[in-house]
Amino acid sequence: MPKNTITVTAAATAAAALAVTALTALPAAADAERSGGARLTWSACQGQVDPRQQCATVTVPLDYRDPHGEQITLAVSRIPAARPDQRHGVLLTIPGGPGGSGLNVPSNAAKRLPQSVLDRFDLVGFDPRGVGRSTPVSCGLDRSDLSMVKLHSWPAADGTIDGNVAYARRVAETCARNGGPVLRSISTPNEARDIDAIRRALGERRISAWGTSYGTYAGAVYATMFPQRTDRIVLDSNDDPDPTRVERGWLAAYGQGVEDRFPDFAAWAASPGNPDRVADTPEEVRPLFLDLAGRLDRTPLPWPGADPAELNGNVLREAMLQSMFADAKFPDLARLMLAGLGRRPLPAPVTPPEQAVQNSIAVAVGTLCNDVDWPTDPAAYAKDVAAERAARPLTAGMPVNVSPCAFRPFGPAEPAVEVTDRGPANVLLTQNLRDVATPYRGALKLRAALGERARMVTVDSGGHDVYVANGNACGDAVVTDYLVTGRRPAEDVFCPAG
């Protein structure tokens, strides 16, 4: 029988609230806030970063239930406010993923943010626990198991999932064996506690934050667990916070997200004068893509150096999914389609560094599996995949397919945090209408959960990421005004395209 997903009763909710209260109240908090900033030793950062960016480390408990036990480190960075006389405080950037590095986000953000924000805030980034230059984790997966086509559980060409089940079992067992205690400690509630440890180490009474993608959920959980420590909170490209599903729901949302977004690609791919044009009309693009994916299922093209070393239907589908994140990625999919159609040569394959992929996978698996319980019955997954393939052929059942979390030998250490409307009214959500990874309807659920704590800026745009990311002056102006002045819109705002 499949394992039931978590259902939180009133008694369980009360117990979870008590547990969260106990875990958020760390010893000597007031003393830490008075002296914590002085404890950080800032130095030059490694790599090609903005010369203003400085780096340091913050020590946090591996297990917050044992605050004086084993410790791990978090790598943090900052670019100080450009105008100390106008400084308002810290703007902590919370990275996406889960598994994304945030250490160099200040350097990247400083290129895009308006000067009025740079004048008033120290931009602070960090690598979450397990990531990058923080105490890292790895599952030590075999190199053949690092392909995104496997990680995203694309079913076989005929829709069967036997290979996905075998892969999920193998990854679950390998991560359980090699991931160690750090991997088991990775969760969104612990990320919220880590964020508060960073706040204390910086010597700040309250902290502003800009969370993107998964960072919106981490930011919402932080604002729920530590509401009185929040200042100006911006959540950009928002996840559905449903505590019974959390990441399970986010993966499933890819199906709707692709359906929402694909027409943007179709219109671009049929534009006259487009050097990567694939069809004469937008209406032709979808059937052309589906037919090509089916043909590549049957007869893959050799692609030496790629992983896997062929262009098959699922490789094309994965490329399609990745291209939906930004208009600037549309040419990647179009050129791959043209190569599959025999009109272009295959592009040179791009393979990221293995160590970075190992690290990102381990943190993602840790978060997905430690945040919420997952069903375990392969037959139930097979049934869901079949229905999803019929309803949404572009994603071929992948969004609801089995993951390694179904076979982990241990489950969540605590219930998922329920995001609520209790706390200061200081949250601004910003959301694209056609976001492949965090669809609009999920953002509406986060908006509803936060109630009067939040306002939402909806932008008539496609892709992932909104603020200073998609060129919408209306949306950018609302967010900038809030960060600079602290004034939220009186009501939710809709920004037209352009």
ZIDA-V528045 format. One record per residue. N is the residue number from 0. RES is the residue in one small letter. OMEGA is omega in whole degrees, -180 to 180 (NA if undefined). BURIAL is # if it has 9 or more other C-alpha atoms within 8 Angstrom, else .. Layout:
# ZIDA-V528045
n res omega burial
N RES OMEGA BURIAL
N RES OMEGA BURIAL
This chain:
# ZIDA-V528045
n res omega burial
0 m 178 .
1 p 177 .
2 k 179 .
3 n 171 .
4 t -174 #
5 i 170 #
6 t -175 .
7 v 175 .
8 t 179 .
9 a 180 .
10 a 180 .
11 a 178 .
12 t 179 #
13 a 179 .
14 a 179 .
15 a 179 #
16 a 178 .
17 l 180 .
18 a 179 .
19 v 179 #
20 t -179 #
21 a -176 .
22 l 180 #
23 t -179 #
24 a -178 .
25 l -176 .
26 p 171 .
27 a -177 .
28 a -178 #
29 a 178 .
30 d -180 .
31 a -179 #
32 e 180 #
33 r -172 .
34 s -172 #
35 g -177 #
36 g -179 #
37 a -177 #
38 r -178 .
39 l 176 #
40 t -177 .
41 w 178 .
42 s 179 .
43 a 178 .
44 c 176 #
45 q 174 .
46 g -178 .
47 q -178 .
48 v 175 #
49 d -177 .
50 p 177 .
51 r -175 .
52 q 178 #
53 q -179 #
54 c 178 #
55 a 176 #
56 t 176 #
57 v 179 #
58 t -180 .
59 v 178 #
60 p 170 #
61 l -179 #
62 d -178 #
63 y 173 .
64 r 178 .
65 d -170 .
66 p 180 #
67 h 179 .
68 g -177 .
69 e -178 .
70 q 173 #
71 i -178 #
72 t 173 #
73 l 176 #
74 a -180 #
75 v -179 #
76 s 176 #
77 r 163 #
78 i -176 #
79 p 177 #
80 a -176 #
81 a 180 .
82 r -179 #
83 p -180 .
84 d 178 .
85 q -173 .
86 r 175 #
87 h -178 .
88 g -177 #
89 v 169 #
90 l -180 #
91 l 177 #
92 t -178 #
93 i -172 #
94 p 178 #
95 g -177 #
96 g -4 #
97 p -178 #
98 g -179 #
99 g 176 #
100 s 178 #
101 g -172 #
102 l -177 #
103 n 177 #
104 v 177 #
105 p 179 #
106 s 180 #
107 n -179 .
108 a -178 .
109 a 178 .
110 k -172 .
111 r -175 .
112 l 178 #
113 p -177 .
114 q -180 .
115 s 176 .
116 v -180 #
117 l 179 #
118 d -168 #
119 r -174 #
120 f 159 #
121 d 174 #
122 l -177 #
123 v 175 #
124 g 177 #
125 f 167 #
126 d 179 #
127 p -179 #
128 r -179 #
129 g -171 #
130 v 165 #
131 g -176 #
132 r 166 .
133 s 177 #
134 t -168 #
135 p 174 #
136 v 174 #
137 s 174 #
138 c -177 #
139 g -180 #
140 l 173 #
141 d -177 .
142 r -179 .
143 s -179 .
144 d -177 #
145 l -178 #
146 s 178 #
147 m 178 .
148 v 176 #
149 k -176 #
150 l 180 .
151 h 173 .
152 s 173 #
153 w 180 #
154 p 175 #
155 a -177 .
156 a -180 #
157 d 178 .
158 g 180 #
159 t -175 #
160 i -179 #
161 d 179 .
162 g 178 #
163 n 179 #
164 v 180 #
165 a 179 .
166 y -179 #
167 a 178 #
168 r -177 #
169 r -180 #
170 v 179 #
171 a -179 #
172 e -178 #
173 t 179 #
174 c 178 #
175 a -178 #
176 r -170 .
177 n -172 #
178 g 176 #
179 g -175 #
180 p 179 .
181 v 179 #
182 l -179 #
183 r -179 #
184 s -175 #
185 i 178 #
186 s 179 #
187 t 175 #
188 p 177 #
189 n 175 #
190 e 177 #
191 a 178 #
192 r 177 #
193 d 177 #
194 i 179 #
195 d 175 #
196 a 176 #
197 i 177 #
198 r -179 #
199 r -179 #
200 a 177 #
201 l -180 #
202 g -177 #
203 e 175 #
204 r 178 .
205 r -176 #
206 i 171 #
207 s -177 #
208 a 175 #
209 w -180 #
210 g 179 #
211 t 176 #
212 s 176 #
213 y 178 #
214 g 175 #
215 t 177 #
216 y 177 #
217 a 178 #
218 g 178 #
219 a 177 #
220 v 177 #
221 y -180 #
222 a 176 #
223 t -178 #
224 m -176 #
225 f -171 #
226 p -176 #
227 q 177 .
228 r -177 #
229 t 178 #
230 d 180 #
231 r -173 #
232 i 176 #
233 v 179 #
234 l -165 #
235 d -178 #
236 s -156 #
237 n 178 #
238 d 172 #
239 d -175 #
240 p -177 #
241 d -173 #
242 p 178 #
243 t -177 #
244 r -179 #
245 v -174 #
246 e 175 #
247 r 179 #
248 g -180 #
249 w 178 #
250 l 179 #
251 a -177 #
252 a 177 #
253 y -179 #
254 g 178 #
255 q -178 #
256 g 178 #
257 v 179 #
258 e 178 #
259 d -168 #
260 r -172 #
261 f 179 #
262 p 176 #
263 d 178 .
264 f -178 #
265 a 179 #
266 a 179 #
267 w -174 #
268 a 178 #
269 a -177 #
270 s 175 #
271 p -180 .
272 g 177 .
273 n -179 #
274 p 179 .
275 d -179 #
276 r -178 #
277 v -178 #
278 a -178 #
279 d -179 #
280 t 177 #
281 p -178 #
282 e -179 .
283 e -170 #
284 v -178 #
285 r 179 #
286 p 177 .
287 l 179 .
288 f -178 #
289 l 179 #
290 d -180 .
291 l 178 #
292 a 178 #
293 g 179 #
294 r 179 #
295 l 170 #
296 d -176 #
297 r -175 .
298 t 180 .
299 p 176 #
300 l 176 #
301 p -180 .
302 w -176 #
303 p 179 .
304 g 178 .
305 a 178 #
306 d 2 .
307 p -173 .
308 a 177 #
309 e 171 #
310 l 177 #
311 n -176 #
312 g -178 #
313 n 174 #
314 v 177 #
315 l 180 #
316 r 178 #
317 e 176 #
318 a 177 #
319 m -180 #
320 l -178 #
321 q -177 .
322 s -178 #
323 m -175 #
324 f -178 #
325 a 178 #
326 d -179 #
327 a 179 .
328 k 180 #
329 f -180 #
330 p 179 .
331 d 179 #
332 l -178 #
333 a -179 #
334 r 177 #
335 l 175 #
336 m 180 #
337 l 176 #
338 a 179 #
339 g 178 #
340 l 178 .
341 g -178 .
342 r -179 .
343 r 170 #
344 p 176 .
345 l 179 #
346 p 175 .
347 a -179 .
348 p 177 .
349 v -180 .
350 t 180 .
351 p 180 .
352 p -175 .
353 e -178 .
354 q 179 .
355 a 179 #
356 v 178 #
357 q -178 #
358 n -178 #
359 s 179 #
360 i -177 #
361 a -180 #
362 v 178 #
363 a 179 #
364 v 180 #
365 g -178 #
366 t -178 #
367 l -175 #
368 c -177 #
369 n -179 #
370 d -174 #
371 v 178 #
372 d -178 #
373 w 173 #
374 p -174 #
375 t -173 #
376 d 179 #
377 p -179 .
378 a 178 .
379 a 176 .
380 y -180 #
381 a 179 #
382 k 180 .
383 d 180 #
384 v -180 #
385 a 180 #
386 a -180 #
387 e 179 #
388 r 179 #
389 a -176 .
390 a -174 .
391 r -174 #
392 p 180 #
393 l -179 #
394 t 164 #
395 a 177 #
396 g -177 #
397 m -173 #
398 p -178 #
399 v -177 #
400 n -177 #
401 v 176 #
402 s 177 #
403 p -179 #
404 c 180 #
405 a -172 #
406 f 177 #
407 r -178 #
408 p 177 .
409 f -177 .
410 g -178 #
411 p 179 #
412 a -179 .
413 e 179 .
414 p 174 #
415 a 179 #
416 v 176 .
417 e 178 #
418 v -176 #
419 t 180 .
420 d -178 #
421 r -179 .
422 g -177 #
423 p -180 .
424 a -172 .
425 n -178 #
426 v 174 #
427 l 176 #
428 l 173 #
429 t -166 #
430 q 170 #
431 n 178 #
432 l -173 #
433 r -178 #
434 d -175 #
435 v -173 #
436 a 179 #
437 t -174 #
438 p -177 #
439 y -176 #
440 r 175 .
441 g 177 #
442 a 177 #
443 l 179 #
444 k 175 #
445 l 177 #
446 r 180 #
447 a -179 .
448 a -179 #
449 l 176 #
450 g -177 #
451 e 172 .
452 r -168 #
453 a 162 #
454 r -179 #
455 m 174 #
456 v 179 #
457 t -176 #
458 v 177 #
459 d -176 #
460 s 175 #
461 g 176 #
462 g -176 #
463 h -177 #
464 d -173 #
465 v -170 #
466 y -176 #
467 v -177 #
468 a -174 .
469 n 174 .
470 g 179 .
471 n -174 #
472 a -180 .
473 c -179 .
474 g -180 #
475 d -177 #
476 a -180 .
477 v -179 #
478 v -180 #
479 t 180 #
480 d 179 #
481 y -180 #
482 l -174 #
483 v -173 #
484 t -174 .
485 g -180 .
486 r 175 .
487 r 172 #
488 p 179 .
489 a 179 .
490 e 174 .
491 d -174 #
492 v 172 #
493 f 179 .
494 c 179 #
495 p -180 .
496 a 177 .
497 g NA .
